[in-house]
Amino acid sequence: MKLRTLFATLALGAACLTAAPTQAQTVDPCTIYMCMAGISGFGASGGPACAPALVYWHAPTPAGLAVYHPPQGFNPPASAARRMAYMESCTTITVNPDVVSSIIALHGSTP
């Protein structure tokens, strides 16, 4: 009985070690656009509902939109470009390019 339990425990442990890691969930680009527009003064702030969008905005890639390179650290131009492209990929609402440019000017290059 103990040997069978030991093998079952080892099999379960091996399965846990070989399971694929879960990826962080992304936030809809339209939500990012709306929340960042509100924070930037182009609409109502989303309040607590925007918390996931802000986390995603500041989280390092691949889990978020902030780009880091190992030796140099945070990469402001790459982060701004990634963030802009992500907001512009919104297809369910009309994205104002001037608002996107203003958001990027204010917040695109911040870690």
Secondary structure by P-SEA (a helix, b strand, c coil): caaaaaaaaaaaaaaaaaccccccccccaaaaaaaaaaaacccccccccaaaaaaaaacccccccbbbcccccccaaaaaaaaaaaaaccccccccaaaaaaaaacccccc
